[in-house]
Amino acid sequence: MLTKDEKKNQEKEEYDIDISFVSSPFRLKDTNSEKIKQIKIDSYCMNMEIFDGNFNFINLKKLSLKNNNINDISILTNFDFSNLEKINLNSNHLDDKMIDKINKIKAPNLKSLNLSFNYFTDYKLFKSIEHFENLEIFKMESNPFNENVNINEITDEYNFLSMKNLYLFNGIFCNETIGLLAKFKFRNLQLLNLSGNNIKSLKFLDNLNFVNEQNETLVEEGIPLEEIYLNDGDIEKDELIHFKKFKNLKRIELNNNNIKDLDDLNYIHQLLKPILKANNKKCIVIVNGNIIEFN
């Protein structure tokens, strides 16, 4: 057991590495790796050989390597990231060859993962992140997923029981593949962002799967979803009936869809009123900048 003075001295020794936008060579092996709490190497155009060494990242909490043209993260599988909570690999050149490598990253306490703006096309990626059992935030924006895949041929199911905020927008799904979400199992999901997927039908919402700790399907009042973003799609007003199972919604965004005029807004108000009024909670629906409030 450390004394108060020993704890203070230890905290002083811990430090962060931030070499973003630095062009001069950096040698990670010159550092005392077990004291590092955060590594931020953004926009460095780095080579992953920077991690080539016998490092101890036992205290590392955050790892950000965004915008580096990285195409291979194999070396990250060599380390024990027992306390790592956040990985940001946004805006690199990662593709399907890295799916297996992601599955082998040892980060049992990971809470946040960002793989946006890469080159993944295979939905097997979702299976590879399932082993992060404490993952609460997953961001996957603007990856060129295969729109021609037959989701009925995908036999995998995906357990995301700790997931709270899920961002799958701008080209992750299309009308033919959005049904894949029915294979996801949630318990704590509060925010779902599916904007920019050109979705037309909201029928997939009926099949979202929420379970309790006994793995039993949650009844409507128990579903924790509070925010859903469906901007920039092809949704028409009649599709909004599919919100009926979500009794705890606080925010719905439907900007830039096939909802055009005041008559549509009045229709939406009448359609959603009996659904959202039953919540006994305040909810707002935003359509093309117009705010409809339900109290």
Helices and strands as residue ranges (DSSP letters): H 4-13, E 15-18, G 28-30, G 33-35, E 36-40, G 48-51, E 62-64, G 74-78, E 86-88, G 96-98, H 99-103, E 112-114, H 124-128, E 137-141, G 151-153, E 158-160, E 165-169, G 178-183, E 184-186, E 191-193, G 203-207, E 209-210, G 220-222, E 227-229, G 237-243, E 251-253, H 262-277, E 283-287, E 290-294
